């Protein structure tokens, strides 16, 4: 699965800013000056928490129901969407070395045309897995 939805609680601060918590991720907190900023920061923070847990082979928490917690005053809750695939394309850009074999004639023909082998492989893999 590459898309996740978790509830977030937006806590309204004096002056109109927000701090955001995630009932399912106690370590995940963020803030924003406006509602738009707060929502974007919440998505980014959720992404960092999800990505970190997955990298550490930790299970993600079961999504809690919004009725499992209470908000007070001007606080409110909403679901935050996180697209892991898009996040990793943007943030995890470290290249890894791969060794592969191709026919000699194909190698020579590609070299004559100044083909960037790495870029061709990346494009082909992206197409193969449906990311293009």
OpenMM code with the backbone's topology and positions (N, CA, C; nanometers):
from openmm import Vec3, app, unit

residues = "UNK UNK UNK UNK UNK UNK UNK UNK UNK UNK UNK UNK UNK UNK UNK UNK UNK UNK UNK UNK UNK UNK UNK UNK UNK UNK UNK UNK UNK UNK UNK UNK UNK UNK UNK UNK UNK UNK UNK UNK UNK UNK UNK UNK UNK UNK UNK UNK UNK UNK UNK UNK UNK UNK UNK UNK UNK UNK UNK UNK UNK UNK UNK UNK UNK UNK UNK UNK UNK UNK UNK UNK UNK UNK UNK UNK UNK UNK UNK UNK UNK UNK UNK UNK UNK UNK UNK UNK UNK UNK UNK UNK UNK UNK UNK UNK UNK UNK UNK UNK UNK UNK UNK UNK UNK UNK UNK UNK UNK UNK UNK UNK UNK UNK UNK UNK UNK UNK UNK UNK UNK UNK UNK UNK UNK UNK UNK UNK UNK UNK UNK UNK".split()
positions = [
    Vec3(0.0850, -0.1180, 0.0000),
    Vec3(0.0000, 0.0000, 0.0000),
    Vec3(0.0897, 0.1244, 0.0000),
    Vec3(0.0522, 0.2233, -0.0789),
    Vec3(0.1329, 0.3439, -0.0884),
    Vec3(0.0624, 0.4686, -0.0373),
    Vec3(-0.0673, 0.4606, -0.0124),
    Vec3(-0.1398, 0.5763, 0.0396),
    Vec3(-0.1966, 0.5411, 0.1765),
    Vec3(-0.1772, 0.6337, 0.2692),
    Vec3(-0.2201, 0.6125, 0.4070),
    Vec3(-0.3081, 0.7282, 0.4505),
    Vec3(-0.4021, 0.6995, 0.5380),
    Vec3(-0.4911, 0.7996, 0.5942),
    Vec3(-0.4953, 0.7792, 0.7447),
    Vec3(-0.4559, 0.8819, 0.8190),
    Vec3(-0.4587, 0.8759, 0.9650),
    Vec3(-0.5239, 1.0031, 1.0180),
    Vec3(-0.5984, 0.9905, 1.1283),
    Vec3(-0.6592, 1.1098, 1.1871),
    Vec3(-0.5559, 1.1969, 1.2574),
    Vec3(-0.5774, 1.3264, 1.2468),
    Vec3(-0.4942, 1.4245, 1.3154),
    Vec3(-0.5855, 1.5162, 1.3951),
    Vec3(-0.5355, 1.5660, 1.5060),
    Vec3(-0.6097, 1.6633, 1.5858),
    Vec3(-0.5381, 1.7976, 1.5714),
    Vec3(-0.6142, 1.8975, 1.5264),
    Vec3(-0.5621, 2.0333, 1.5112),
    Vec3(-0.6023, 2.1115, 1.6355),
    Vec3(-0.5026, 2.1558, 1.7081),
    Vec3(-0.5238, 2.2315, 1.8310),
    Vec3(-0.5029, 2.3788, 1.7979),
    Vec3(-0.6056, 2.4583, 1.8205),
    Vec3(-0.6004, 2.6000, 1.7870),
    Vec3(-0.5275, 2.6770, 1.8961),
    Vec3(-0.4324, 2.7581, 1.8546),
    Vec3(-0.3554, 2.8425, 1.9461),
    Vec3(-0.4089, 2.9853, 1.9419),
    Vec3(-0.3812, 3.0584, 2.0459),
    Vec3(-0.4151, 3.1999, 2.0472),
    Vec3(-0.3399, 3.2680, 1.9331),
    Vec3(-0.4079, 3.3503, 1.8577),
    Vec3(-0.3447, 3.4162, 1.7439),
    Vec3(-0.3707, 3.3452, 1.6124),
    Vec3(-0.4381, 3.2289, 1.6175),
    Vec3(-0.4786, 3.1622, 1.4948),
    Vec3(-0.3855, 3.0561, 1.4408),
    Vec3(-0.2746, 3.0295, 1.5074),
    Vec3(-0.1871, 2.9220, 1.4604),
    Vec3(-0.2370, 2.7883, 1.5160),
    Vec3(-0.1753, 2.6806, 1.4728),
    Vec3(-0.2192, 2.5460, 1.5112),
    Vec3(-0.0999, 2.4604, 1.5471),
    Vec3(-0.1226, 2.3667, 1.6377),
    Vec3(-0.0286, 2.2569, 1.6556),
    Vec3(-0.1085, 2.1297, 1.6347),
    Vec3(-0.0438, 2.0302, 1.5769),
    Vec3(-0.1136, 1.9106, 1.5323),
    Vec3(-0.0533, 1.7876, 1.5979),
    Vec3(-0.1416, 1.7004, 1.6443),
    Vec3(-0.0988, 1.5725, 1.7007),
    Vec3(-0.1703, 1.4595, 1.6280),
    Vec3(-0.1126, 1.3415, 1.6362),
    Vec3(-0.1688, 1.2224, 1.5735),
    Vec3(-0.1921, 1.1176, 1.6812),
    Vec3(-0.3166, 1.0835, 1.7108),
    Vec3(-0.3447, 0.9848, 1.8151),
    Vec3(-0.2741, 0.8505, 1.7926),
    Vec3(-0.2546, 0.8133, 1.6661),
    Vec3(-0.1937, 0.6841, 1.6361),
    Vec3(-0.0407, 0.6884, 1.6332),
    Vec3(0.0154, 0.8084, 1.6327),
    Vec3(0.1611, 0.8280, 1.6310),
    Vec3(0.1971, 0.9291, 1.7397),
    Vec3(0.2126, 0.8859, 1.8629),
    Vec3(0.2401, 0.9797, 1.9718),
    Vec3(0.3665, 1.0633, 1.9499),
    Vec3(0.4614, 1.0113, 1.8738),
    Vec3(0.5863, 1.0842, 1.8488),
    Vec3(0.5717, 1.1896, 1.7394),
    Vec3(0.4561, 1.1951, 1.6770),
    Vec3(0.4370, 1.2813, 1.5604),
    Vec3(0.3610, 1.4089, 1.5980),
    Vec3(0.4343, 1.5193, 1.6020),
    Vec3(0.3772, 1.6503, 1.6334),
    Vec3(0.4316, 1.7519, 1.5346),
    Vec3(0.3509, 1.8515, 1.5021),
    Vec3(0.3971, 1.9584, 1.4154),
    Vec3(0.3134, 2.0824, 1.4416),
    Vec3(0.3398, 2.1880, 1.3665),
    Vec3(0.2640, 2.3114, 1.3841),
    Vec3(0.2572, 2.3856, 1.2521),
    Vec3(0.1653, 2.4825, 1.2455),
    Vec3(0.1532, 2.5662, 1.1271),
    Vec3(0.0905, 2.6993, 1.1628),
    Vec3(0.1291, 2.8024, 1.0903),
    Vec3(0.0787, 2.9378, 1.1171),
    Vec3(-0.0640, 2.9580, 1.0664),
    Vec3(-0.0978, 2.8952, 0.9531),
    Vec3(-0.2325, 2.9045, 0.8963),
    Vec3(-0.2880, 2.7635, 0.8840),
    Vec3(-0.4160, 2.7515, 0.8539),
    Vec3(-0.4760, 2.6191, 0.8391),
    Vec3(-0.4114, 2.5441, 0.7225),
    Vec3(-0.3826, 2.6156, 0.6136),
    Vec3(-0.3198, 2.5515, 0.4982),
    Vec3(-0.1786, 2.5039, 0.5331),
    Vec3(-0.1046, 2.5907, 0.5997),
    Vec3(0.0302, 2.5563, 0.6426),
    Vec3(0.0261, 2.4383, 0.7391),
    Vec3(-0.0670, 2.4409, 0.8318),
    Vec3(-0.0785, 2.3343, 0.9312),
    Vec3(-0.1104, 2.2005, 0.8641),
    Vec3(-0.2004, 2.2023, 0.7667),
    Vec3(-0.2362, 2.0783, 0.6972),
    Vec3(-0.1151, 2.0227, 0.6221),
    Vec3(-0.0436, 2.1105, 0.5510),
    Vec3(0.0747, 2.0662, 0.4775),
    Vec3(0.1826, 2.0133, 0.5716),
    Vec3(0.2020, 2.0805, 0.6833),
    Vec3(0.3006, 2.0350, 0.7815),
    Vec3(0.2583, 1.9011, 0.8424),
    Vec3(0.1267, 1.8834, 0.8630),
    Vec3(0.0758, 1.7579, 0.9186),
    Vec3(0.1041, 1.6426, 0.8230),
    Vec3(0.0810, 1.6647, 0.6954),
    Vec3(0.1078, 1.5606, 0.5958),
    Vec3(0.2563, 1.5260, 0.5931),
    Vec3(0.3405, 1.6265, 0.5968),
    Vec3(0.4853, 1.6043, 0.5970),
    Vec3(0.5296, 1.5296, 0.7230),
    Vec3(0.4791, 1.5703, 0.8385),
    Vec3(0.5166, 1.5047, 0.9641),
    Vec3(0.4701, 1.3591, 0.9670),
    Vec3(0.3467, 1.3366, 0.9216),
    Vec3(0.2961, 1.1997, 0.9152),
    Vec3(0.3848, 1.1157, 0.8249),
    Vec3(0.4238, 1.1740, 0.7129),
    Vec3(0.5111, 1.1027, 0.6205),
    Vec3(0.6437, 1.0643, 0.6815),
    Vec3(0.7034, 1.1554, 0.7550),
    Vec3(0.8298, 1.1255, 0.8210),
    Vec3(0.8144, 1.0099, 0.9197),
    Vec3(0.7050, 1.0109, 0.9947),
    Vec3(0.6817, 0.9051, 1.0937),
    Vec3(0.6568, 0.7702, 1.0259),
    Vec3(0.5757, 0.7698, 0.9218),
    Vec3(0.5476, 0.6452, 0.8495),
    Vec3(0.6747, 0.5923, 0.7849),
    Vec3(0.7472, 0.6783, 0.7150),
    Vec3(0.8684, 0.6363, 0.6460),
    Vec3(0.9713, 0.5809, 0.7447),
    Vec3(0.9872, 0.6471, 0.8578),
    Vec3(1.0836, 0.6018, 0.9583),
    Vec3(1.0454, 0.4646, 1.0130),
    Vec3(0.9185, 0.4444, 1.0428),
    Vec3(0.8761, 0.3144, 1.0954),
    Vec3(0.8963, 0.2044, 0.9909),
    Vec3(0.8633, 0.2327, 0.8671),
    Vec3(0.8805, 0.1322, 0.7623),
    Vec3(1.0283, 0.1002, 0.7399),
    Vec3(1.1145, 0.2014, 0.7432),
    Vec3(1.2585, 0.1785, 0.7271),
    Vec3(1.3134, 0.0925, 0.8401),
    Vec3(1.2544, 0.1032, 0.9594),
    Vec3(1.2974, 0.0255, 1.0759),
    Vec3(1.2224, -0.1062, 1.0884),
    Vec3(1.1475, -0.1428, 0.9835),
    Vec3(1.0676, -0.2659, 0.9814),
    Vec3(0.9698, -0.2744, 1.0981),
    Vec3(0.9175, -0.1600, 1.1385),
    Vec3(0.8164, -0.1561, 1.2441),
    Vec3(0.6781, -0.1555, 1.1796),
    Vec3(0.5845, -0.2168, 1.2482),
    Vec3(0.4475, -0.2155, 1.1984),
    Vec3(0.3878, -0.0774, 1.2150),
    Vec3(0.3023, -0.0416, 1.1200),
    Vec3(0.2280, 0.0835, 1.1345),
    Vec3(0.1083, 0.0579, 1.2236),
    Vec3(0.0688, 0.1573, 1.3014),
    Vec3(-0.0452, 0.1375, 1.3900),
    Vec3(-0.1751, 0.1238, 1.3115),
    Vec3(-0.2672, 0.0530, 1.3715),
    Vec3(-0.4017, 0.0441, 1.3149),
    Vec3(-0.4621, 0.1845, 1.3206),
    Vec3(-0.5337, 0.2210, 1.2169),
    Vec3(-0.5953, 0.3537, 1.2118),
    Vec3(-0.7065, 0.3607, 1.3161),
    Vec3(-0.6966, 0.4593, 1.4039),
    Vec3(-0.7997, 0.4744, 1.5064),
    Vec3(-0.9236, 0.5399, 1.4474),
    Vec3(-1.0321, 0.5178, 1.5140),
    Vec3(-1.1579, 0.5799, 1.4733),
    Vec3(-1.1664, 0.7185, 1.5372),
    Vec3(-1.2182, 0.8163, 1.4638),
    Vec3(-1.2315, 0.9502, 1.5227),
    Vec3(-1.3155, 0.9530, 1.6501),
    Vec3(-1.3987, 0.8541, 1.6725),
    Vec3(-1.4784, 0.8525, 1.7955),
    Vec3(-1.3987, 0.8010, 1.9146),
    Vec3(-1.2750, 0.7558, 1.8912),
    Vec3(-1.1917, 0.7046, 1.9994),
    Vec3(-1.1263, 0.8150, 2.0825),
    Vec3(-1.1388, 0.9384, 2.0397),
    Vec3(-1.0777, 1.0487, 2.1142),
    Vec3(-1.1688, 1.1703, 2.1076),
    Vec3(-1.1481, 1.2620, 2.1992),
    Vec3(-1.2347, 1.3782, 2.2120),
    Vec3(-1.1554, 1.5050, 2.1849),
    Vec3(-1.2186, 1.5970, 2.1135),
    Vec3(-1.1576, 1.7281, 2.0935),
    Vec3(-1.2409, 1.8301, 2.1705),
    Vec3(-1.1757, 1.9355, 2.2128),
    Vec3(-1.2459, 2.0365, 2.2917),
    Vec3(-1.2258, 2.1746, 2.2317),
    Vec3(-1.3110, 2.2673, 2.2696),
    Vec3(-1.2984, 2.4067, 2.2278),
    Vec3(-1.2967, 2.4213, 2.0776),
    Vec3(-1.1988, 2.4945, 2.0282),
    Vec3(-1.1855, 2.5178, 1.8848),
    Vec3(-1.1027, 2.4098, 1.8144),
    Vec3(-1.0605, 2.3086, 1.8884),
    Vec3(-0.9840, 2.2005, 1.8272),
    Vec3(-1.0750, 2.1192, 1.7356),
    Vec3(-1.0150, 2.0556, 1.6359),
    Vec3(-1.0923, 1.9711, 1.5448),
    Vec3(-1.0027, 1.8613, 1.4912),
    Vec3(-1.0649, 1.7611, 1.4338),
    Vec3(-0.9878, 1.6509, 1.3775),
    Vec3(-1.0233, 1.6334, 1.2305),
    Vec3(-0.9297, 1.5767, 1.1579),
    Vec3(-0.9551, 1.5409, 1.0180),
    Vec3(-0.8551, 1.4340, 0.9779),
    Vec3(-0.8841, 1.3675, 0.8671),
    Vec3(-0.7924, 1.2669, 0.8158),
    Vec3(-0.6837, 1.3357, 0.7349),
    Vec3(-0.5628, 1.2902, 0.7530),
    Vec3(-0.4496, 1.3387, 0.6753),
    Vec3(-0.4079, 1.2264, 0.5814),
    Vec3(-0.3947, 1.2607, 0.4544),
    Vec3(-0.3515, 1.1633, 0.3541),
    Vec3(-0.2014, 1.1754, 0.3351),
    Vec3(-0.1377, 1.0610, 0.3185),
    Vec3(0.0051, 1.0585, 0.2901),
    Vec3(0.0314, 0.9590, 0.1786),
    Vec3(0.0989, 1.0052, 0.0737),
    Vec3(0.1332, 0.9225, -0.0417),
    Vec3(0.2817, 0.8859, -0.0307),
    Vec3(0.3094, 0.7652, 0.0127),
    Vec3(0.4460, 0.7193, 0.0374),
    Vec3(0.5288, 0.7197, -0.0906),
    Vec3(0.4709, 0.6767, -0.2011),
    Vec3(0.5442, 0.6710, -0.3269),
    Vec3(0.5901, 0.8104, -0.3702),
    Vec3(0.4996, 0.9070, -0.3652),
    Vec3(0.5350, 1.0444, -0.4024),
    Vec3(0.6405, 1.1009, -0.3076),
    Vec3(0.6247, 1.0732, -0.1786),
    Vec3(0.7202, 1.1202, -0.0784),
    Vec3(0.8597, 1.0652, -0.1063),
    Vec3(0.8684, 0.9368, -0.1312),
    Vec3(0.9994, 0.8756, -0.1542),
    Vec3(1.0629, 0.9239, -0.2839),
    Vec3(0.9808, 0.9508, -0.3853),
    Vec3(1.0366, 1.0052, -0.5101),
    Vec3(1.0994, 1.1418, -0.4851),
    Vec3(1.0412, 1.2184, -0.3947),
    Vec3(1.0887, 1.3527, -0.3663),
    Vec3(1.2038, 1.3541, -0.2668),
    Vec3(1.1963, 1.2701, -0.1632),
    Vec3(1.2916, 1.2776, -0.0533),
    Vec3(1.4014, 1.1707, -0.0540),
    Vec3(1.3727, 1.0562, -0.1080),
    Vec3(1.4700, 0.9466, -0.1056),
    Vec3(1.5317, 0.9314, -0.2442),
    Vec3(1.6203, 1.0219, -0.2789),
    Vec3(1.6763, 1.0245, -0.4137),
    Vec3(1.8161, 0.9645, -0.4218),
    Vec3(1.8597, 0.9004, -0.3170),
    Vec3(1.9924, 0.8380, -0.3168),
    Vec3(1.9979, 0.7308, -0.4259),
    Vec3(2.1027, 0.7355, -0.5053),
    Vec3(2.1202, 0.6361, -0.6110),
    Vec3(2.1910, 0.5134, -0.5550),
    Vec3(2.1554, 0.3980, -0.6099),
    Vec3(2.2218, 0.2731, -0.5746),
    Vec3(2.2812, 0.2144, -0.7014),
    Vec3(2.3920, 0.1484, -0.6867),
    Vec3(2.4615, 0.0901, -0.8018),
    Vec3(2.4015, -0.0466, -0.8329),
    Vec3(2.3727, -0.0697, -0.9611),
    Vec3(2.3206, -0.1980, -1.0059),
    Vec3(2.4107, -0.2498, -1.1174),
    Vec3(2.4383, -0.3769, -1.1158),
    Vec3(2.5160, -0.4393, -1.2216),
    Vec3(2.4204, -0.5216, -1.3070),
    Vec3(2.4322, -0.5042, -1.4393),
    Vec3(2.3447, -0.5800, -1.5282),
    Vec3(2.4206, -0.6177, -1.6542),
    Vec3(2.3632, -0.7086, -1.7296),
    Vec3(2.4263, -0.7554, -1.8530),
    Vec3(2.3360, -0.7273, -1.9715),
    Vec3(2.3964, -0.6801, -2.0803),
    Vec3(2.3246, -0.6592, -2.2056),
    Vec3(2.4125, -0.7154, -2.3177),
    Vec3(2.3547, -0.7474, -2.4313),
    Vec3(2.4372, -0.7983, -2.5418),
    Vec3(2.5418, -0.6950, -2.5847),
    Vec3(2.6565, -0.7439, -2.6252),
    Vec3(2.7668, -0.6559, -2.6639),
    Vec3(2.7271, -0.5617, -2.7776),
    Vec3(2.6562, -0.6139, -2.8761),
    Vec3(2.6165, -0.5296, -2.9903),
    Vec3(2.5269, -0.4147, -2.9464),
    Vec3(2.4393, -0.4408, -2.8467),
    Vec3(2.3493, -0.3365, -2.7975),
    Vec3(2.4285, -0.2300, -2.7218),
    Vec3(2.5240, -0.2734, -2.6440),
    Vec3(2.6103, -0.1805, -2.5716),
    Vec3(2.6838, -0.0882, -2.6691),
    Vec3(2.7431, -0.1463, -2.7733),
    Vec3(2.8179, -0.0671, -2.8710),
    Vec3(2.7278, 0.0325, -2.9438),
    Vec3(2.6083, -0.0116, -2.9828),
    Vec3(2.5148, 0.0771, -3.0529),
    Vec3(2.4710, 0.1918, -2.9624),
    Vec3(2.4461, 0.1627, -2.8364),
    Vec3(2.4030, 0.2662, -2.7419),
    Vec3(2.5152, 0.3662, -2.7149),
    Vec3(2.6366, 0.3181, -2.7026),
    Vec3(2.7511, 0.4070, -2.6801),
    Vec3(2.7681, 0.5025, -2.7973),
    Vec3(2.7520, 0.4508, -2.9203),
    Vec3(2.7638, 0.5353, -3.0401),
    Vec3(2.6611, 0.6484, -3.0394),
    Vec3(2.5466, 0.6239, -2.9775),
    Vec3(2.4403, 0.7253, -2.9735),
    Vec3(2.4421, 0.8051, -2.8431),
    Vec3(2.5484, 0.7904, -2.7649),
    Vec3(2.5627, 0.8626, -2.6373),
    Vec3(2.4437, 0.8415, -2.5440),
    Vec3(2.3964, 0.7190, -2.5358),
    Vec3(2.2839, 0.6856, -2.4494),
    Vec3(2.3292, 0.6907, -2.3033),
    Vec3(2.2474, 0.7533, -2.2200),
    Vec3(2.2712, 0.7548, -2.0758),
    Vec3(2.2062, 0.6287, -2.0194),
    Vec3(2.2863, 0.5268, -1.9927),
    Vec3(2.2343, 0.3973, -1.9502),
    Vec3(2.1533, 0.4071, -1.8215),
    Vec3(2.2009, 0.4844, -1.7268),
    Vec3(2.1296, 0.4995, -1.5990),
    Vec3(1.9914, 0.5591, -1.6202),
    Vec3(1.9837, 0.6634, -1.7036),
    Vec3(1.8547, 0.7285, -1.7266),
    Vec3(1.7581, 0.6357, -1.7998),
    Vec3(1.8095, 0.5606, -1.8978),
    Vec3(1.7245, 0.4662, -1.9717),
    Vec3(1.6689, 0.3602, -1.8763),
    Vec3(1.7529, 0.3080, -1.7902),
    Vec3(1.7071, 0.2065, -1.6949),
    Vec3(1.6044, 0.2652, -1.5988),
    Vec3(1.6305, 0.3850, -1.5473),
    Vec3(1.5339, 0.4494, -1.4577),
    Vec3(1.3999, 0.4696, -1.5272),
    Vec3(1.4025, 0.5221, -1.6493),
    Vec3(1.2781, 0.5451, -1.7243),
    Vec3(1.2032, 0.4144, -1.7476),
    Vec3(1.2769, 0.3102, -1.7860),
    Vec3(1.2134, 0.1807, -1.8124),
    Vec3(1.1525, 0.1214, -1.6850),
    Vec3(1.2250, 0.1315, -1.5744),
    Vec3(1.1720, 0.0789, -1.4477),
    Vec3(1.0492, 0.1569, -1.4024),
    Vec3(1.0537, 0.2895, -1.4157),
    Vec3(0.9384, 0.3717, -1.3775),
    Vec3(0.8168, 0.3341, -1.4626),
    Vec3(0.8390, 0.3129, -1.5909),
    Vec3(0.7303, 0.2736, -1.6794),
    Vec3(0.6776, 0.1352, -1.6417),
    Vec3(0.7680, 0.0446, -1.6143),
    Vec3(0.7309, -0.0931, -1.5800),
    Vec3(0.6461, -0.1008, -1.4537),
    Vec3(0.6773, -0.0185, -1.3550),
    Vec3(0.6018, -0.0248, -1.2289),
    Vec3(0.4872, 0.0755, -1.2251),
    Vec3(0.4618, 0.1415, -1.3385),
    Vec3(0.3451, 0.2284, -1.3495),
    Vec3(0.3604, 0.3657, -1.2887),
    Vec3(0.4818, 0.4169, -1.2845),
    Vec3(0.5032, 0.5488, -1.2256),
    Vec3(0.5234, 0.6565, -1.3312),
    Vec3(0.5066, 0.6234, -1.4574),
    Vec3(0.5203, 0.7227, -1.5653),
    Vec3(0.3923, 0.7293, -1.6438),
] * unit.nanometer
topology = app.Topology()
chain = topology.addChain("A")
for resn in residues:
    res = topology.addResidue(resn, chain)
    for name in ("N", "CA", "C"):
        topology.addAtom(name, app.Element.getBySymbol(name[0]), res)
